[in-house]
Amino acid sequence: MSPREVEAVNSVRIVGRVGAPGVEKILPSGDAVVEFRVVVDRAKPRSEKREVDVLEIAVWSSRLRKRALGLHEGEVVEVVGELRRRFWKGATGVASRWQVEASELSRL
């Protein structure tokens, strides 16, 4: 397949437990975002100990922000969205982190 025949896709589906309640932040631009974490068990742990991934979720739409603020720790949710890398200037220089930008959010 040539590069012209391949469709680029950035799509993420996560099912897991809410790790902490959502926090609404108002950015200097005036935009609002709700951020929370989802804890997902690893399908194939490297050892007999339970292993999890803690994933950062960002919710921008007003309808989903309201839903995200109503989530409670331990609830099972499904998040559909896209993976984003955020950059900002910190005290020690440029910093970054990965987040899932949610386009769908459902309690299960």
PyRosetta script that sets phi, psi and omega in degrees:
from pyrosetta import init, pose_from_sequence

init()
pose = pose_from_sequence("MSPREVEAVNSVRIVGRVGAPGVEKILPSGDAVVEFRVVVDRAKPRSEKREVDVLEIAVWSSRLRKRALGLHEGEVVEVVGELRRRFWKGATGVASRWQVEASELSRL")
pose.set_psi(1, 135.6)
pose.set_omega(1, 177.0)
pose.set_phi(2, -86.4)
pose.set_psi(2, 159.4)
pose.set_omega(2, 179.7)
pose.set_phi(3, -56.3)
pose.set_psi(3, -27.8)
pose.set_omega(3, -179.9)
pose.set_phi(4, -72.4)
pose.set_psi(4, -21.5)
pose.set_omega(4, -177.9)
pose.set_phi(5, -90.3)
pose.set_psi(5, -10.3)
pose.set_omega(5, -176.6)
pose.set_phi(6, -96.4)
pose.set_psi(6, 127.2)
pose.set_omega(6, 176.9)
pose.set_phi(7, -88.9)
pose.set_psi(7, 124.1)
pose.set_omega(7, 177.6)
pose.set_phi(8, -71.9)
pose.set_psi(8, 136.3)
pose.set_omega(8, -178.0)
pose.set_phi(9, -134.6)
pose.set_psi(9, 131.1)
pose.set_omega(9, 173.3)
pose.set_phi(10, -126.9)
pose.set_psi(10, 89.6)
pose.set_omega(10, -175.9)
pose.set_phi(11, -136.5)
pose.set_psi(11, 131.6)
pose.set_omega(11, -177.1)
pose.set_phi(12, -129.4)
pose.set_psi(12, 136.3)
pose.set_omega(12, 172.1)
pose.set_phi(13, -128.0)
pose.set_psi(13, 123.6)
pose.set_omega(13, -177.9)
pose.set_phi(14, -125.2)
pose.set_psi(14, 133.5)
pose.set_omega(14, 171.9)
pose.set_phi(15, -124.7)
pose.set_psi(15, 121.9)
pose.set_omega(15, -179.0)
pose.set_phi(16, -169.9)
pose.set_psi(16, -169.5)
pose.set_omega(16, -178.4)
pose.set_phi(17, -98.0)
pose.set_psi(17, 141.7)
pose.set_omega(17, 175.1)
pose.set_phi(18, -66.1)
pose.set_psi(18, 125.2)
pose.set_omega(18, -177.4)
pose.set_phi(19, -88.0)
pose.set_psi(19, -25.8)
pose.set_omega(19, 179.7)
pose.set_phi(20, -160.7)
pose.set_psi(20, 147.6)
pose.set_omega(20, 179.5)
pose.set_phi(21, -59.0)
pose.set_psi(21, 153.9)
pose.set_omega(21, 178.9)
pose.set_phi(22, -67.6)
pose.set_psi(22, 148.2)
pose.set_omega(22, 177.2)
pose.set_phi(23, -123.8)
pose.set_psi(23, 127.1)
pose.set_omega(23, 178.3)
pose.set_phi(24, -88.8)
pose.set_psi(24, 133.7)
pose.set_omega(24, 177.6)
pose.set_phi(25, -122.6)
pose.set_psi(25, 138.1)
pose.set_omega(25, 172.7)
pose.set_phi(26, -103.6)
pose.set_psi(26, 119.8)
pose.set_omega(26, -176.9)
pose.set_phi(27, -82.4)
pose.set_psi(27, 161.6)
pose.set_omega(27, 178.4)
pose.set_phi(28, -54.4)
pose.set_psi(28, -27.2)
pose.set_omega(28, 178.5)
pose.set_phi(29, -73.0)
pose.set_psi(29, -13.3)
pose.set_omega(29, -176.1)
pose.set_phi(30, 96.6)
pose.set_psi(30, -10.2)
pose.set_omega(30, 178.1)
pose.set_phi(31, -71.1)
pose.set_psi(31, 149.3)
pose.set_omega(31, 177.8)
pose.set_phi(32, -110.5)
pose.set_psi(32, 143.1)
pose.set_omega(32, 175.8)
pose.set_phi(33, -141.3)
pose.set_psi(33, 143.4)
pose.set_omega(33, 172.9)
pose.set_phi(34, -109.3)
pose.set_psi(34, 130.7)
pose.set_omega(34, 179.1)
pose.set_phi(35, -119.3)
pose.set_psi(35, 137.9)
pose.set_omega(35, 174.8)
pose.set_phi(36, -151.5)
pose.set_psi(36, 174.9)
pose.set_omega(36, -177.5)
pose.set_phi(37, -118.8)
pose.set_psi(37, 146.1)
pose.set_omega(37, 173.9)
pose.set_phi(38, -120.5)
pose.set_psi(38, 132.7)
pose.set_omega(38, 179.8)
pose.set_phi(39, -102.4)
pose.set_psi(39, 126.1)
pose.set_omega(39, -177.0)
pose.set_phi(40, -124.5)
pose.set_psi(40, 128.0)
pose.set_omega(40, 175.0)
pose.set_phi(41, -68.0)
pose.set_psi(41, 139.7)
pose.set_omega(41, 175.1)
pose.set_phi(42, -75.2)
pose.set_psi(42, 136.7)
pose.set_omega(42, -177.4)
pose.set_phi(43, -66.8)
pose.set_psi(43, -38.7)
pose.set_omega(43, -177.9)
pose.set_phi(44, -129.7)
pose.set_psi(44, 84.5)
pose.set_omega(44, 178.4)
pose.set_phi(45, -62.6)
pose.set_psi(45, 151.3)
pose.set_omega(45, -179.7)
pose.set_phi(46, -78.5)
pose.set_psi(46, -15.1)
pose.set_omega(46, 178.9)
pose.set_phi(47, -137.8)
pose.set_psi(47, -175.0)
pose.set_omega(47, 179.6)
pose.set_phi(48, -79.0)
pose.set_psi(48, -12.2)
pose.set_omega(48, 177.3)
pose.set_phi(49, -72.9)
pose.set_psi(49, 148.3)
pose.set_omega(49, 176.3)
pose.set_phi(50, -67.2)
pose.set_psi(50, 132.8)
pose.set_omega(50, 178.3)
pose.set_phi(51, -123.6)
pose.set_psi(51, 139.7)
pose.set_omega(51, -179.4)
pose.set_phi(52, -132.2)
pose.set_psi(52, 160.8)
pose.set_omega(52, 168.4)
pose.set_phi(53, -115.5)
pose.set_psi(53, 139.1)
pose.set_omega(53, 177.1)
pose.set_phi(54, -109.3)
pose.set_psi(54, 117.0)
pose.set_omega(54, -172.6)
pose.set_phi(55, -112.5)
pose.set_psi(55, 134.7)
pose.set_omega(55, -179.6)
pose.set_phi(56, -84.6)
pose.set_psi(56, 131.5)
pose.set_omega(56, 179.8)
pose.set_phi(57, -118.2)
pose.set_psi(57, 136.3)
pose.set_omega(57, 175.1)
pose.set_phi(58, -119.8)
pose.set_psi(58, 132.5)
pose.set_omega(58, -178.6)
pose.set_phi(59, -122.4)
pose.set_psi(59, 120.4)
pose.set_omega(59, -174.6)
pose.set_phi(60, -105.0)
pose.set_psi(60, -34.7)
pose.set_omega(60, -175.1)
pose.set_phi(61, -72.1)
pose.set_psi(61, 143.9)
pose.set_omega(61, -175.4)
pose.set_phi(62, -61.8)
pose.set_psi(62, -38.0)
pose.set_omega(62, -179.5)
pose.set_phi(63, -63.6)
pose.set_psi(63, -44.9)
pose.set_omega(63, -178.7)
pose.set_phi(64, -77.2)
pose.set_psi(64, -29.2)
pose.set_omega(64, 176.4)
pose.set_phi(65, -60.1)
pose.set_psi(65, -43.1)
pose.set_omega(65, 179.7)
pose.set_phi(66, -61.8)
pose.set_psi(66, -43.1)
pose.set_omega(66, 178.7)
pose.set_phi(67, -64.3)
pose.set_psi(67, -42.6)
pose.set_omega(67, -178.8)
pose.set_phi(68, -63.8)
pose.set_psi(68, -37.2)
pose.set_omega(68, 179.7)
pose.set_phi(69, -68.4)
pose.set_psi(69, -19.6)
pose.set_omega(69, 178.7)
pose.set_phi(70, -88.9)
pose.set_psi(70, -2.1)
pose.set_omega(70, -179.4)
pose.set_phi(71, -76.4)
pose.set_psi(71, 149.3)
pose.set_omega(71, 179.1)
pose.set_phi(72, -119.6)
pose.set_psi(72, 150.1)
pose.set_omega(72, 178.4)
pose.set_phi(73, -53.9)
pose.set_psi(73, 132.4)
pose.set_omega(73, 178.3)
pose.set_phi(74, 95.0)
pose.set_psi(74, -17.4)
pose.set_omega(74, 177.9)
pose.set_phi(75, -65.5)
pose.set_psi(75, 145.7)
pose.set_omega(75, 176.9)
pose.set_phi(76, -91.1)
pose.set_psi(76, 130.6)
pose.set_omega(76, -177.9)
pose.set_phi(77, -133.1)
pose.set_psi(77, 160.0)
pose.set_omega(77, 170.3)
pose.set_phi(78, -117.8)
pose.set_psi(78, 129.7)
pose.set_omega(78, 178.4)
pose.set_phi(79, -121.2)
pose.set_psi(79, 129.8)
pose.set_omega(79, 174.5)
pose.set_phi(80, -119.9)
pose.set_psi(80, 134.7)
pose.set_omega(80, -179.5)
pose.set_phi(81, -177.9)
pose.set_psi(81, -151.7)
pose.set_omega(81, -178.7)
pose.set_phi(82, -129.8)
pose.set_psi(82, 147.5)
pose.set_omega(82, 178.3)
pose.set_phi(83, -80.7)
pose.set_psi(83, 132.0)
pose.set_omega(83, -179.4)
pose.set_phi(84, -131.0)
pose.set_psi(84, 146.0)
pose.set_omega(84, 172.2)
pose.set_phi(85, -110.0)
pose.set_psi(85, 121.6)
pose.set_omega(85, -178.5)
pose.set_phi(86, -99.7)
pose.set_psi(86, 137.8)
pose.set_omega(86, 178.1)
pose.set_phi(87, -120.2)
pose.set_psi(87, 146.5)
pose.set_omega(87, 174.1)
pose.set_phi(88, -156.6)
pose.set_psi(88, 163.1)
pose.set_omega(88, 177.1)
pose.set_phi(89, -92.7)
pose.set_psi(89, 124.3)
pose.set_omega(89, 178.7)
pose.set_phi(90, -111.8)
pose.set_psi(90, -175.1)
pose.set_omega(90, -178.7)
pose.set_phi(91, -62.8)
pose.set_psi(91, -29.4)
pose.set_omega(91, -178.2)
pose.set_phi(92, -104.8)
pose.set_psi(92, 11.8)
pose.set_omega(92, -180.0)
pose.set_phi(93, 119.9)
pose.set_psi(93, -160.3)
pose.set_omega(93, -178.1)
pose.set_phi(94, -73.0)
pose.set_psi(94, 134.0)
pose.set_omega(94, 178.3)
pose.set_phi(95, -124.7)
pose.set_psi(95, 162.9)
pose.set_omega(95, 178.2)
pose.set_phi(96, -151.7)
pose.set_psi(96, 164.3)
pose.set_omega(96, 172.5)
pose.set_phi(97, -157.1)
pose.set_psi(97, 158.6)
pose.set_omega(97, 177.9)
pose.set_phi(98, -97.2)
pose.set_psi(98, 141.0)
pose.set_omega(98, 176.2)
pose.set_phi(99, -139.6)
pose.set_psi(99, 156.1)
pose.set_omega(99, 167.8)
pose.set_phi(100, -97.1)
pose.set_psi(100, 121.6)
pose.set_omega(100, 176.8)
pose.set_phi(101, -89.9)
pose.set_psi(101, 109.7)
pose.set_omega(101, -172.0)
pose.set_phi(102, -75.8)
pose.set_psi(102, 133.8)
pose.set_omega(102, 171.4)
pose.set_phi(103, -111.9)
pose.set_psi(103, -16.8)
pose.set_omega(103, 174.8)
pose.set_phi(104, -140.9)
pose.set_psi(104, 144.4)
pose.set_omega(104, -179.4)
pose.set_phi(105, -147.6)
pose.set_psi(105, 122.1)
pose.set_omega(105, -177.7)
pose.set_phi(106, -136.7)
pose.set_psi(106, 142.5)
pose.set_omega(106, 168.9)
pose.set_phi(107, -81.0)
pose.set_psi(107, 143.2)
pose.set_omega(107, 178.0)
pose.set_phi(108, -115.1)
pose.dump_pdb("model.pdb")
